[in-house]
Amino acid sequence: MHNDEFADLLSGYMRRIRASAAGVATEIGMSREAVNNWRQGLSLPNRKHRHRLLDCARYLRLSERETDRLLTAAGFEPEYPVGGQPAGQPYAAHIAGLFERLARLAPYPILMLLSQAHWGQPPFRDQLLATARGVYGERAVLHIRPPYSVSAESRDYFEALGAQCGFAGVDSDFAFEAALEKRLAAGERVFCLVSRFEQGEPRLREALAGILRSLSEMYSGRLHLMLCGGEALAELKYQSGDLSLLNIASVEYWPDPGADELRDLARAQLDPARVDAALVARLAALCGGHPALIDEALRAIAGDARLTDADLADRLGASARLWEGFVPLVDDADARERIGAWLRGTRLGRAQPYLLDRHLRRLFWANLVAVRPGEQGAVVEWRCDAVRQAGLQVLAGGAA
Amino acid sequence: MIRSLPAWLRYALIAVALLLIGVPLAMRQWYPAASAGKQAVADPRAAAILANGWSELVPLRMHLNMYASENGEWPRDLAVLDVPLSGKVFDVTSSADYEIVATVRPNVRYAEALGGLRVVHRLDPKTLNWDCMPGSPPLPESYLPLNCHAPLPPPVDTTARWLTLIVLGGVAIAIGLGLLLVLRHPLIAPIQRDPSRLLRQPIGALARIDRALGLLRRRDDTLAAARVQPADWRDAIGYAALAAEQRAAMLALRVGARSERASGWPLPGDVFEWRFPLELPVTLERCLVWFPPDDLDGAQLVRPLRQVQTGLDVLLAFVPAAADAGALRAWCGDRSNLYVCIGVEAQTAWLLERDPVRVLLRQMAQQLKVTRISPYQTRGGVARPSSFFGREALLSRVILREPGNYLLVGGRQLGKTSLMKAIERRLREHPQLACVYVSLRDHRLLPRLAAQCELPADSGLDAIVAHLARAHGGKRLLLLIDEADPFFRHDAAHDYRELAALRAISEEGRCHFLLAGFWDLYAAAALDYQSPLRNFGEVITVGALEPDACRDLATVPLALLNLRFADPSLVERLVEASGRRANLVAILCQECLEALERGETVIEAPHLDRALRSQATLDAIAGWGRLSQDEAASRLDRIVVYRVAANGETTLADIVALVEGAGAAADVEALRRAFARLSLAFVLARTDERYRFAVPLFRTQFEAAELPVFLAQELKRL
């Protein structure tokens, strides 16, 4: 049953962009036979290959909702259980604030919106775009989703971008630049949301960044950019430093849900009468702001109203998402030693815009740790006990 | 209390007071109280002596009455009367018929001072009544008997006297009212006392003020004292009668904005969109401008604003001349919205002040979050002239010399692009030299230039330069090429073919180049002896900003918004912490603004402390971990940085010992390059042989406990 649904979905998504099995296989590092078996419903991706299925979803340019659908059909937990929900949710005020801050970044209104794992890039994209249309006007909002491919040709890449922006006849970077420039030169103010900016071939990404930077500078204040991404985008800014577009961008991190957000998230899954302050406090304490754990906790509570905190904590500690988050991070002895020491302690270190410690950085982007205020400034802490429990189990399993 | 009286009553009271005070002052002789003071005070003892003297005269006057009655004439000699003519007090003589003169004898006790003074008595032959008057020299009136007084002046016609009085009184009142008009007129008086108040009058009152000043012939002097240009004054007087479109255009012109009618806004009245020039010293590129209809008043002005969605645009609401703007002011005073109420007084100031931009900034600073219109640019090339400070020596090196080639090198966000834009601005009006700025986005220089010139993408350098020269009227060209590192990397891998073309064309004198970049450019120009870049042009390194320029950068923009630092020492602390890195100074100032609470206008030490710890500040000093494309080189950079963070400073020898101590071979040349790269990136600063952090704040990124771990990790990978 699952096999058929997954096979149908995968085939449909591949047909949509005319991707071949060989092409998909090359992109995600699997054999062509494996991909063909998936398409024909002969097998499902192995549990260890969840990240490859995520790469596949990116290559096929799937939205957050489509990605979750594909993952669910393959028997995995959704990647974006919270951020893909429809509008009308709690982050509306935060999203409005993003645009207000973007406007203040004159003469170069460029904002990098970074989000940790299990949030979309950006989260609540539909709400974000709807707000942008309200602020800038329907026609002034462009949404660019750079194609994910290690072998894309410049022509294909910019043709896709041109199509996303509604520019006709774009067949090169210069043509894309000219089409965008035409609108700016006419005095228009254009807002451009770039989802998953970092994905795609570096040379083409560099060209896109160059175009956006150059037009930002030439038409100061008219091109408002919101570049969305995660770990890779942060690396591009803080490590590479080659893309001056990112050097002049202001950085914002997607915030953890507060009480209001938790209440609204809970109302989306539970009978609103059951959502009270106690439930919100319980979610905050047990999930530590992790969007996937919040989703799992709400589903568990919906299924069993008498679930105790201890039972719920145990269930969350055994979450497959946490296991999938930890496994790639403890692949060498050095990492196991360092992460093991952190798991036994309480404080992981002082928070920085760019965490210098490589292991801590990876934990952060995997959304296993959170930045929280401390007495001497912001510090990095484990999200919740469930995360620590899962980490210890992974290390113990590895040692065994 | 007098202010509470009706105006007419106040004027009447003032007129009466003037009448009562002014007339007596002018005509004292008709005012008894005024002349009373002139009478000498009589000595009582002398008065008593004189009273006896008057008794001495009584027998003589009786005999003279009888003689005149009986004989019908005045005796030829008083002696015939057989009455003593000298008494104890008076000697009496007759100087004329029917007249006797009594002279106070000398040395009369207690009346010595009156000796020689005279009194004249005259007999009326018809009625035989005596008159008495002072003689010559006269006895003071205070000593005279009651029926004795000085002769009255010749009789004056009573009607004429009253007419004179009325005329003089009228003149006095007119003068008084004139003075009153000037000194007490609610419009004119304050302006006369302080001419600068002219700039704060309601725009609708200017025409009346103009008429009053004209009547008083005070217009020119008042305008001069208020430093108002007559042309501006004429514009301002006519402003209220103009249509909204013309008013918008007039106001926009004064702040250098471009005004265009905006349609589709659900606001009554007229809406315009203004675009501001780069010269506006705050981060506001456009705004909406609303002129409500004249009949909107009070809360009606606010209702439409509550419903309108202006997105992220600031909206300036210009209050109609006669409207009550209290509700609108209160609404706009809420800094959480983006509305600015421009009241009728502010409109006057806008039209009359010499620097109307300041008026606009003051209004916005009072009604918006200061950070919404921050005067600081914290990222990217500074395009606004008002945000660019210092670098005069570097600018002079390019601008004041004969055109040549330059290589502008420096780390990211150190100000290379800002400097290039400043060069472009300064050379904009140059008679022989035209400046063209181009920012590369990858290694392709010629296609980029061709695209900018709208030439075919495969155009050669000759064709591009010829096109640019034609477009700039045959002037010589200076091409400012920003972000040139990818170009150098690519060209170096292709035997510097394109660079050779640039050199050839510059040697012909047709075009010169200023190329800006970081490490690849510097390495090729300074460290690669085979590179054709070595003699291509002069190398200009962009580093710390001059101390005075840092102080100006911190304080001058603040003053535009009527903000300031509490103490100059705070500015010094800020500049020192920034290591004089221009964008860090701007970021710290911006963060100080963010830290200000509503209504605060002075930056204190706690604000600066918060700014130094802010996320934006930490973000600005992050991102040094991969300064080179070469991972091994970047690893050496990190080792050096961690060593300085741990020990406060380091030397080449120290790092060599550290590397060798870790069991790796130390490549001294690679280490020298690492030090050069970190210095160029403004991470390190060199003093003698020692290297420390160029920006003291840099140290705050590290925790002491984690440094040995980081260092060990990097050394292990060598």
HADDOCK unambig.tbl for C-alpha pairs under 7 A between the chains (distance, minus, plus):
assign (segid A and resid 100 and name CA) (segid B and resid 312 and name CA) 6.23 0.50 0.50
assign (segid A and resid 103 and name CA) (segid B and resid 312 and name CA) 6.44 0.50 0.50
assign (segid A and resid 104 and name CA) (segid B and resid 372 and name CA) 5.54 0.50 0.50
assign (segid A and resid 106 and name CA) (segid B and resid 283 and name CA) 5.54 0.50 0.50
assign (segid A and resid 107 and name CA) (segid B and resid 283 and name CA) 6.68 0.50 0.50
assign (segid A and resid 135 and name CA) (segid B and resid 311 and name CA) 4.38 0.50 0.50
assign (segid A and resid 135 and name CA) (segid B and resid 312 and name CA) 6.62 0.50 0.50
assign (segid A and resid 136 and name CA) (segid B and resid 311 and name CA) 6.86 0.50 0.50
assign (segid A and resid 207 and name CA) (segid B and resid 441 and name CA) 6.40 0.50 0.50
assign (segid A and resid 207 and name CA) (segid B and resid 442 and name CA) 6.48 0.50 0.50
assign (segid A and resid 210 and name CA) (segid B and resid 441 and name CA) 4.04 0.50 0.50
assign (segid A and resid 210 and name CA) (segid B and resid 442 and name CA) 6.80 0.50 0.50
assign (segid A and resid 211 and name CA) (segid B and resid 441 and name CA) 6.50 0.50 0.50
assign (segid A and resid 214 and name CA) (segid B and resid 439 and name CA) 6.35 0.50 0.50
assign (segid A and resid 221 and name CA) (segid B and resid 285 and name CA) 6.80 0.50 0.50
assign (segid A and resid 238 and name CA) (segid B and resid 622 and name CA) 6.59 0.50 0.50
assign (segid A and resid 238 and name CA) (segid B and resid 623 and name CA) 3.98 0.50 0.50
assign (segid A and resid 239 and name CA) (segid B and resid 623 and name CA) 5.54 0.50 0.50
assign (segid A and resid 239 and name CA) (segid B and resid 624 and name CA) 6.83 0.50 0.50
assign (segid A and resid 239 and name CA) (segid B and resid 625 and name CA) 5.52 0.50 0.50
assign (segid A and resid 239 and name CA) (segid B and resid 626 and name CA) 5.17 0.50 0.50
assign (segid A and resid 240 and name CA) (segid B and resid 626 and name CA) 5.63 0.50 0.50
assign (segid A and resid 241 and name CA) (segid B and resid 623 and name CA) 6.89 0.50 0.50
assign (segid A and resid 248 and name CA) (segid B and resid 379 and name CA) 5.05 0.50 0.50
assign (segid A and resid 248 and name CA) (segid B and resid 380 and name CA) 5.14 0.50 0.50
assign (segid A and resid 353 and name CA) (segid B and resid 615 and name CA) 6.84 0.50 0.50
assign (segid A and resid 353 and name CA) (segid B and resid 618 and name CA) 6.54 0.50 0.50
assign (segid A and resid 353 and name CA) (segid B and resid 619 and name CA) 5.39 0.50 0.50
assign (segid A and resid 354 and name CA) (segid B and resid 622 and name CA) 6.55 0.50 0.50
